[in-house]
Amino acid sequence: MKLSELEFYVEDFLAFCQSKNLSQKTIASYEQSLKLFVAYLKNEHEIVGVREVRTGHIRQYITFVQDRGKYTVVNRESSKT
């Protein structure tokens, strides 16, 4: 499966974190948070490219997470299985 541009950059960032010897707990936390954000952008705004993301999207995501809770944001693709 081909990664979207945003997914590619998340994976690249996580590899960077590993190269800096961050703890696995920290990396797992970053991974979960970033993947939830990417899923939100894709599902709610059909955004897959870094340059498509605007300040307003980030503000809307913060409100979304505050209203629903971080762990209720589910990637629709994974919830189909």
MDTraj code that builds the backbone (N, CA, C; nanometers):
import mdtraj as md
import numpy as np

residues = "MET LYS LEU SER GLU LEU GLU PHE TYR VAL GLU ASP PHE LEU ALA PHE CYS GLN SER LYS ASN LEU SER GLN LYS THR ILE ALA SER TYR GLU GLN SER LEU LYS LEU PHE VAL ALA TYR LEU LYS ASN GLU HIS GLU ILE VAL GLY VAL ARG GLU VAL ARG THR GLY HIS ILE ARG GLN TYR ILE THR PHE VAL GLN ASP ARG GLY LYS TYR THR VAL VAL ASN ARG GLU SER SER LYS THR".split()
xyz = np.array([
    [0.0849, -0.1187, 0.0000],
    [0.0000, 0.0000, 0.0000],
    [0.0890, 0.1244, 0.0000],
    [0.0589, 0.2159, -0.0870],
    [0.1357, 0.3394, -0.0980],
    [0.0935, 0.4375, 0.0119],
    [0.1934, 0.4967, 0.0757],
    [0.1671, 0.5956, 0.1797],
    [0.1310, 0.7298, 0.1181],
    [0.0409, 0.8014, 0.1839],
    [0.0152, 0.9394, 0.1433],
    [0.1367, 1.0227, 0.1825],
    [0.1424, 1.1432, 0.1328],
    [0.2535, 1.2318, 0.1672],
    [0.2606, 1.2540, 0.3183],
    [0.1465, 1.2786, 0.3811],
    [0.1455, 1.2995, 0.5263],
    [0.1936, 1.1756, 0.5998],
    [0.1472, 1.0588, 0.5579],
    [0.1902, 0.9340, 0.6219],
    [0.3407, 0.9131, 0.6058],
    [0.3927, 0.9467, 0.4883],
    [0.5362, 0.9351, 0.4640],
    [0.6140, 1.0212, 0.5635],
    [0.5705, 1.1447, 0.5828],
    [0.6406, 1.2335, 0.6747],
    [0.6285, 1.1891, 0.8197],
    [0.5167, 1.1292, 0.8561],
    [0.5036, 1.0746, 0.9921],
    [0.6054, 0.9622, 1.0099],
    [0.6123, 0.8715, 0.9134],
    [0.7088, 0.7608, 0.9220],
    [0.8525, 0.8132, 0.9253],
    [0.8808, 0.9149, 0.8458],
    [1.0134, 0.9751, 0.8433],
    [1.0471, 1.0363, 0.9799],
    [0.9519, 1.1067, 1.0391],
    [0.9729, 1.1664, 1.1708],
    [0.9971, 1.0589, 1.2766],
    [0.9209, 0.9503, 1.2711],
    [0.9379, 0.8430, 1.3687],
    [1.0751, 0.7768, 1.3545],
    [1.1226, 0.7625, 1.2314],
    [1.2572, 0.7083, 1.2090],
    [1.3622, 0.8033, 1.2675],
    [1.3405, 0.9326, 1.2503],
    [1.4303, 1.0325, 1.3087],
    [1.4323, 1.0197, 1.4607],
    [1.3146, 1.0023, 1.5208],
    [1.3060, 0.9875, 1.6666],
    [1.3839, 0.8649, 1.7129],
    [1.3745, 0.7569, 1.6374],
    [1.4496, 0.6357, 1.6722],
    [1.5992, 0.6605, 1.6611],
    [1.6401, 0.7349, 1.5585],
    [1.7830, 0.7634, 1.5412],
    [1.8364, 0.8516, 1.6534],
    [1.7492, 0.9257, 1.7190],
    [1.7883, 1.0105, 1.8317],
    [1.7789, 0.9350, 1.9644],
    [1.7474, 0.8064, 1.9556],
    [1.7368, 0.7194, 2.0729],
    [1.6331, 0.7650, 2.1747],
    [1.5211, 0.8185, 2.1259],
    [1.4116, 0.8508, 2.2169],
    [1.3540, 0.7203, 2.2696],
    [1.2907, 0.7258, 2.3839],
    [1.2345, 0.6038, 2.4421],
    [1.1224, 0.5500, 2.3534],
    [1.1034, 0.4184, 2.3598],
    [0.9974, 0.3558, 2.2811],
    [0.8595, 0.4085, 2.3224],
    [0.8441, 0.4405, 2.4502],
    [0.7174, 0.4948, 2.4983],
    [0.6908, 0.6321, 2.4343],
    [0.7921, 0.7149, 2.4262],
    [0.7782, 0.8470, 2.3634],
    [0.7458, 0.8321, 2.2158],
    [0.8180, 0.7448, 2.1476],
    [0.7954, 0.7244, 2.0045],
    [0.6554, 0.6701, 1.9804],
    [0.6112, 0.5761, 2.0622],
    [0.4762, 0.5204, 2.0471],
    [0.3701, 0.6279, 2.0684],
    [0.3941, 0.7167, 2.1628],
    [0.3001, 0.8262, 2.1881],
    [0.2949, 0.9211, 2.0686],
    [0.4114, 0.9570, 2.0167],
    [0.4165, 1.0423, 1.8969],
    [0.3447, 0.9750, 1.7808],
    [0.3728, 0.8464, 1.7629],
    [0.3128, 0.7729, 1.6508],
    [0.1611, 0.7734, 1.6601],
    [0.1087, 0.7428, 1.7763],
    [-0.0360, 0.7394, 1.7936],
    [-0.0980, 0.8767, 1.7687],
    [-0.0392, 0.9791, 1.8280],
    [-0.0934, 1.1147, 1.8124],
    [-0.0901, 1.1611, 1.6675],
    [0.0216, 1.1387, 1.6013],
    [0.0347, 1.1847, 1.4625],
    [-0.0545, 1.1051, 1.3677],
    [-0.0664, 0.9755, 1.3903],
    [-0.1525, 0.8951, 1.3028],
    [-0.2995, 0.9305, 1.3207],
    [-0.3387, 0.9632, 1.4425],
    [-0.4763, 1.0089, 1.4643],
    [-0.5015, 1.1412, 1.3929],
    [-0.4036, 1.2309, 1.3971],
    [-0.4168, 1.3596, 1.3296],
    [-0.4254, 1.3404, 1.1779],
    [-0.3405, 1.2544, 1.1231],
    [-0.3425, 1.2273, 0.9791],
    [-0.4765, 1.1647, 0.9385],
    [-0.5264, 1.0719, 1.0196],
    [-0.6565, 1.0098, 0.9899],
    [-0.7672, 1.1139, 0.9917],
    [-0.7624, 1.2059, 1.0875],
    [-0.8611, 1.3138, 1.0941],
    [-0.8557, 1.3992, 0.9677],
    [-0.7354, 1.4395, 0.9288],
    [-0.7216, 1.5229, 0.8086],
    [-0.7762, 1.4531, 0.6857],
    [-0.7467, 1.3255, 0.6744],
    [-0.7925, 1.2480, 0.5580],
    [-0.9443, 1.2295, 0.5603],
    [-0.9978, 1.1895, 0.6755],
    [-1.1406, 1.1577, 0.6852],
    [-1.2314, 1.2800, 0.6861],
    [-1.1892, 1.3833, 0.7537],
    [-1.2748, 1.5008, 0.7691],
    [-1.2547, 1.6068, 0.6608],
    [-1.1347, 1.6139, 0.6046],
    [-1.1042, 1.7208, 0.5090],
    [-1.0459, 1.6711, 0.3765],
    [-1.0313, 1.5374, 0.3635],
    [-0.9746, 1.4773, 0.2425],
    [-0.8362, 1.5330, 0.2098],
    [-0.7572, 1.5544, 0.3141],
    [-0.6220, 1.6087, 0.2994],
    [-0.5221, 1.4942, 0.3102],
    [-0.4313, 1.4862, 0.2132],
    [-0.3255, 1.3852, 0.2166],
    [-0.1876, 1.4476, 0.1945],
    [-0.1835, 1.5765, 0.1595],
    [-0.0578, 1.6449, 0.1329],
    [-0.0256, 1.7478, 0.2393],
    [0.1015, 1.7592, 0.2699],
    [0.1473, 1.8522, 0.3734],
    [0.1067, 1.9960, 0.3426],
    [0.1201, 2.0353, 0.2196],
    [0.0920, 2.1758, 0.1837],
    [-0.0558, 2.2106, 0.1839],
    [-0.1408, 2.1099, 0.1977],
    [-0.2851, 2.1336, 0.2050],
    [-0.3285, 2.1726, 0.3465],
    [-0.2476, 2.1408, 0.4454],
    [-0.2833, 2.1649, 0.5854],
    [-0.2715, 2.3136, 0.6165],
    [-0.3755, 2.3675, 0.6754],
    [-0.3799, 2.5079, 0.7138],
    [-0.3953, 2.5198, 0.8656],
    [-0.3671, 2.6373, 0.9158],
    [-0.3804, 2.6635, 1.0588],
    [-0.5215, 2.6293, 1.1068],
    [-0.6194, 2.6615, 1.0277],
    [-0.7587, 2.6331, 1.0642],
    [-0.7848, 2.4846, 1.0841],
    [-0.7212, 2.4000, 1.0027],
    [-0.7375, 2.2552, 1.0186],
    [-0.6840, 2.2100, 1.1546],
    [-0.5716, 2.2667, 1.1929],
    [-0.5105, 2.2304, 1.3212],
    [-0.5997, 2.2769, 1.4355],
    [-0.6505, 2.3972, 1.4254],
    [-0.7412, 2.4479, 1.5296],
    [-0.8674, 2.3624, 1.5386],
    [-0.9229, 2.3244, 1.4231],
    [-1.0426, 2.2398, 1.4217],
    [-1.0134, 2.1035, 1.4841],
    [-0.8936, 2.0495, 1.4577],
    [-0.8564, 1.9201, 1.5149],
    [-0.8465, 1.9293, 1.6669],
    [-0.7878, 2.0352, 1.7165],
    [-0.7755, 2.0529, 1.8620],
    [-0.9148, 2.0557, 1.9256],
    [-1.0062, 2.1290, 1.8650],
    [-1.1437, 2.1337, 1.9149],
    [-1.2082, 1.9963, 1.9066],
    [-1.1876, 1.9271, 1.7950],
    [-1.2412, 1.7931, 1.7736],
    [-1.1935, 1.6976, 1.8829],
    [-1.0641, 1.7014, 1.9123],
    [-1.0071, 1.6131, 2.0141],
    [-1.0595, 1.6501, 2.1526],
    [-1.0700, 1.7793, 2.1809],
    [-1.1215, 1.8216, 2.3109],
    [-1.2666, 1.7785, 2.3293],
    [-1.3450, 1.7870, 2.2224],
    [-1.4867, 1.7499, 2.2301],
    [-1.5077, 1.5992, 2.2400],
    [-1.4295, 1.5224, 2.1652],
    [-1.4536, 1.3785, 2.1560],
    [-1.3553, 1.2928, 2.2333],
    [-1.2417, 1.3483, 2.2636],
    [-1.1384, 1.2680, 2.3296],
    [-1.0463, 1.2069, 2.2265],
    [-0.9202, 1.2097, 2.2537],
    [-0.8170, 1.1654, 2.1599],
    [-0.8401, 1.0235, 2.1101],
    [-0.8791, 0.9339, 2.1972],
    [-0.8830, 0.7931, 2.1603],
    [-1.0121, 0.7509, 2.0924],
    [-1.1060, 0.8448, 2.0734],
    [-1.2261, 0.8103, 1.9998],
    [-1.2124, 0.8446, 1.8524],
    [-1.1034, 0.9089, 1.8159],
    [-1.0790, 0.9400, 1.6759],
    [-1.0291, 0.8110, 1.6126],
    [-1.1070, 0.7583, 1.5185],
    [-1.0717, 0.6294, 1.4593],
    [-1.0572, 0.6459, 1.3095],
    [-0.9538, 0.5858, 1.2569],
    [-0.9359, 0.5827, 1.1131],
    [-1.0446, 0.4946, 1.0529],
    [-1.1237, 0.5464, 0.9651],
    [-1.2362, 0.4727, 0.9091],
    [-1.1929, 0.3440, 0.8389],
    [-1.0798, 0.3444, 0.7738],
    [-1.0320, 0.2240, 0.7061],
    [-1.0103, 0.1107, 0.8049],
    [-0.9476, 0.1400, 0.9182],
    [-0.9194, 0.0348, 1.0151],
    [-1.0465, -0.0118, 1.0869],
    [-1.1464, 0.0743, 1.0948],
    [-1.2677, 0.0347, 1.1642],
    [-1.3596, -0.0521, 1.0763],
    [-1.3303, -0.0619, 0.9485],
    [-1.4110, -0.1440, 0.8572],
    [-1.3848, -0.2923, 0.8756],
    [-1.2675, -0.3272, 0.9284],
    [-1.2322, -0.4685, 0.9407],
    [-1.2885, -0.5309, 1.0653],
])
top = md.Topology()
chain = top.add_chain()
for i, resn in enumerate(residues, 1):
    res = top.add_residue(resn, chain, resSeq=i)
    for name in ("N", "CA", "C"):
        top.add_atom(name, md.element.get_by_symbol(name[0]), res)
traj = md.Trajectory(xyz[None], top)
